Amino acid sequence: MTMETSIEGSSPTTRLIWLGAFFGLVLFSFIARLWALQVADWGAYAERAQRTRMTTVYKAAPRGLVFDRNGEVLIDNQYVWHIELVPNQLPSDQEQLEREIAILAGILGNRSAAELRGHFEKTRSQRLQTQVLPGSEDIPFEVVAHVEERKHELPGVRIGETARRAYPNGTLAAHALGYARAISAEQYATYKYFRYPEGPTNQTSARPEGIGLQPVYRSDSIVGQEGVERLCELDTDSAPAVPILQGKMGRTVYEVDVHNNPTRVIYEEEPVPGASVYLTLDTSVQRVCEEALARAVQTTTGVDGAAVCVDLATGGVLALASYPPYDPGGYVRGWTDQEYQGLMNSKRKPLFNKALGGAYAPASTFKMVSATAALETTDISLEKTYNCTGVVYAGDDRKPYQCWKRPHEGGHGPMNFYQGIAHSCDVYFYQLVLKEGLSSTVIGDYAKLFGFGELTGLGLTSEHPGLVPSPEWKAERKGEGWWTGDSLNMVIGQGFLQANPLQVAMATGVVATDGDLLQPQLVRKIAWPAHTGRPDRLIHKRMRRHLELKPETLERVRRGMRLAVTASDGTAKLFQGCPFTVAAKTGSAEHDKRLRTHAWITAFAPYEKPRFVAVAIIAEGGYGSETAGPVVKQVLEAAMAASKTGPETSPNQ
């Protein structure tokens, strides 16, 4: 029996009871809803009502400045003039507005009254939000003077200033510094939800009820896109993320009437510049590095190149250079079509950061890894020699594998462990595979321990992780088996192996520091604005891992690299004239039989107490000692000189 038939068949008294229950339920629902609106959800609805009669006007804040480790400005703000239109001050009388438009058109000279009229009308309709007159973003002083002189005839027209990013050293350190420009739609979709956290009560005025936390970004914000500008956009180590270089926008919250006319100011905050960031870069070392790199390319067969220098006491990068450079100021002022096409179409790829993004065969610089692997996993004798005739034959087909010192030159002759490193004898290292049992798997394992095949942790988006090949990788990617020849190529840093210059520098640091694989750093200190209530943040030395090796292993590798400098026919003897001791390893990377080899060199100094490591590569430069060597020599000299005058450095900062 249904409820409906039950009611129909019941007595009048029962029907009245059902009807009363129904009306009671309806009445209860109304009361519950009323309670929710007036009591439980009162705050939310009150805030919504408050917002409907408030309008917020924002004012952009300057980005923070960036300095080198000595306090020299690397990224600045340049203030430029523009014309602003203030909507609630513009004449409401159309005739007066037309006179004003005519006066401004006469001052500007290159703008028609008809064009200006559209901007004036649009701004006047917005009531509150001051607008920059399009096309006036960087007006000369003469225009400023004329506008100021006739400001009594130009109500609602005023001169404003905009902080525009400036790179005072031009192309210097461009690939490390990067650039900032207008936020993209994709970035804004991610960033628009970020809010400034509430600062200390003694640093910020109390926000009236109904006014939310300040947004960090608007659709017209300037944000870091590459390099340090991007790396220091947000401090993602905190929760929630906190802006670093991004300044805190100013805002004025108005109460408005139904026509959006302001009736009073409810709340006001002035814009505050972003944090000041101090880098590990040293301008003097960076300049020497870039000038030496340019000479090496321009005076040899080289086509481009890169160089880095790292302070082993802190992991701080003193110099990071890629050639050819570019001027990041072009992203601020705008490239001409000719400039942009030149950058994009150049075979030397000026915008490409080769110090991090370049993936090259590390060639004989990799022999310090192979030597370590052999000492740790085989029974090689340091004094045992292998005779280098310039070639060995391996595989079922007896394929020849040549030393860089060819058979027609007689090879190197008998080579022991130290001589094999000092003379960079390929045949000696081939024999570690053929006679001592050093396998490609072991070489690959040690390569990864030294940091190859993974990002260094510097944090810049342009870095390439490189490649440590394996039989499994080759089977999957090439559909082929792993041959003896692959192992022979790998042991001398050739074949499928790939690395970027910073990886080679950090791997050299492992040898120099008795097994410490450091995380390279670009940021030394962040000086937070007062409103954050945060103390200055010093970036401490970070170690990715320590390699647990036999105590004597790395000392023996270092000794071989030192012999490369001190021996009369060592591959790195160019360092013999330095006023400090150096250990080094050269390399010549084969990449195309039709072209000259890439010239590599890595070195650290002083030998007795290593402090700095420097690496350079000159693409198609030939031999490392001849082309890349002078670059690293000058960089180490500059770093050693700077260490006597630069800021005090402890291992922890």
CORBEL-V356826 format. One record per run of one state. SS is the DSSP state (H for helix, E for strand, - for the rest). FROM is the first residue (numbers start at 1). LEN is the number of residues. If there is no record, write none. Layout:
BEGIN
ss=SS from=FROM len=LEN
ss=SS from=FROM len=LEN
END
This chain:
BEGIN
ss=- from=1 len=2
ss=H from=3 len=6
ss=- from=9 len=3
ss=H from=12 len=29
ss=- from=41 len=1
ss=H from=42 len=11
ss=- from=53 len=1
ss=E from=54 len=6
ss=- from=60 len=6
ss=E from=66 len=2
ss=- from=68 len=5
ss=E from=73 len=13
ss=- from=86 len=1
ss=H from=87 len=3
ss=- from=90 len=4
ss=H from=94 len=15
ss=- from=109 len=4
ss=H from=113 len=14
ss=- from=127 len=4
ss=E from=131 len=2
ss=- from=133 len=8
ss=H from=141 len=9
ss=- from=150 len=1
ss=H from=151 len=3
ss=- from=154 len=3
ss=E from=157 len=10
ss=- from=167 len=7
ss=H from=174 len=4
ss=- from=178 len=1
ss=E from=179 len=4
ss=- from=183 len=2
ss=H from=185 len=7
ss=- from=192 len=3
ss=E from=195 len=1
ss=- from=196 len=19
ss=E from=215 len=1
ss=- from=216 len=6
ss=E from=222 len=5
ss=H from=227 len=5
ss=- from=232 len=2
ss=E from=234 len=2
ss=- from=236 len=6
ss=E from=242 len=2
ss=- from=244 len=4
ss=E from=248 len=1
ss=- from=249 len=1
ss=E from=250 len=7
ss=- from=257 len=5
ss=E from=262 len=8
ss=- from=270 len=2
ss=E from=272 len=1
ss=- from=273 len=3
ss=E from=276 len=4
ss=- from=280 len=3
ss=H from=283 len=16
ss=- from=299 len=5
ss=E from=304 len=8
ss=- from=312 len=4
ss=E from=316 len=8
ss=- from=324 len=6
ss=H from=330 len=4
ss=- from=334 len=3
ss=H from=337 len=9
ss=- from=346 len=8
ss=H from=354 len=4
ss=- from=358 len=2
ss=E from=360 len=1
ss=- from=361 len=2
ss=H from=363 len=15
ss=- from=378 len=8
ss=E from=386 len=3
ss=- from=389 len=2
ss=E from=391 len=4
ss=- from=395 len=4
ss=E from=399 len=4
ss=- from=403 len=4
ss=H from=407 len=3
ss=- from=410 len=3
ss=E from=413 len=3
ss=- from=416 len=1
ss=H from=417 len=6
ss=- from=423 len=3
ss=H from=426 len=9
ss=- from=435 len=5
ss=H from=440 len=10
ss=- from=450 len=17
ss=E from=467 len=1
ss=- from=468 len=3
ss=H from=471 len=8
ss=- from=479 len=5
ss=H from=484 len=8
ss=- from=492 len=6
ss=E from=498 len=2
ss=- from=500 len=1
ss=H from=501 len=12
ss=- from=513 len=3
ss=E from=516 len=3
ss=- from=519 len=2
ss=E from=521 len=1
ss=- from=522 len=1
ss=E from=523 len=5
ss=- from=528 len=2
ss=H from=530 len=3
ss=- from=533 len=4
ss=E from=537 len=2
ss=- from=539 len=4
ss=E from=543 len=4
ss=- from=547 len=6
ss=H from=553 len=14
ss=- from=567 len=6
ss=H from=573 len=5
ss=- from=578 len=4
ss=E from=582 len=8
ss=- from=590 len=8
ss=E from=598 len=8
ss=- from=606 len=6
ss=E from=612 len=8
ss=- from=620 len=4
ss=H from=624 len=4
ss=- from=628 len=1
ss=H from=629 len=17
ss=- from=646 len=8
END
